[in-house]
Amino acid sequence: MPNPTATFETTMGSFKAEIYLDRVPITASNFVDLCSTGFYNGVHFHRVIPGFMDQFGCPNARDPNARNAGQGGPPDGEFKNLVTGATERRSNGGNIKDENISRDTNAPGTLSMANTGQPNSGGSQFFLNVADNKNLDWFAPGPSKHPVFGKIIEGMDICVAISKVPTKNDNPTTPIMMKSITIS
């Protein structure tokens, strides 16, 4: 079975990514579930840093000026593991289990789970690497542990452009909204 493709429609253009269901099935299934329920529709990028990454997926960022953007997650609940068929859980603020099993590096163009720095604290937030951020690999030395769950296959120029917009405290001064993410 081929990996799913996510098509991201933003107010700055669209891009596509392969989602690594074959490598990190829990993380990928969580992402696919959130996309298929429309969770991300209307959410804004809340943190963009040129030469680093674009962060997205906090429900508080439906308001582009929310002071608590970057602190939210999806609702607690269940979703189906699309590989095993098992029921997986989001708990303690919509968090999923860390899936540190595939040694994919945080290379330019990869999608990676954001977290609070604590174990098992990823949920809906992720970032698009626009640089080589191997220091964020879960298997690298240091405190940051971010598993990669996909890679941009079309429209990387849009991701780089998003990272370079004018910001205030890393938040785009002109909001960039996710209109929709569709899975095929």
C-alpha positions, 0 to 999 in steps of 0.5 A: 500500500503506498503512503498517503499524500497530504495536500496543504492549501494555504493562503500563500499557496499549496504544497504536498507531502508524502506521509510516512505511514509505513515508518511511523504508523501511530504518528501518521495515523494521528495526522491523517485522522486530524486532517480528515476531521477538518481539525486543521482547517482555519488554523494559522502558522504561529511560528516561522523562522527563516533558515529553520522551520514553519510551525503549525497545528495549534488550535489556539492559532485559529485566532492569528493573534492568540497569545497562547498559540503554540500551547494547544493540542487536539481533543482527547479521544481515539483514532484508528492505526491505519496500519495495524487497525488498532485503536490508538489514544490521544490523552492528557491534552491530546497527546500521542505516544512518542514514536521514536522508531524510524531514523529519518533525519530532520532534513530540509523538506521534512515534516516533524512532530512538535512537542513540549520537550517532555516525553509523549507530548506531541499531538497536532502541532508539527513543523516543516523543516526548511533547513538541515535540523539534524540536531532535532532528531530523536536519535541525536544527542541533546534534549530535542526529540522530534520524529519525522513523519513525512516529506514535501514532494511538491511546493517546497518553494511555498514552505521556504516563502512562508518561513521568510515572511515578516514576523513579530516574535516569530509570528507572521505579521500578515496571518497565513491560514491553512484552508484545508489539508486533504489526504489521498 
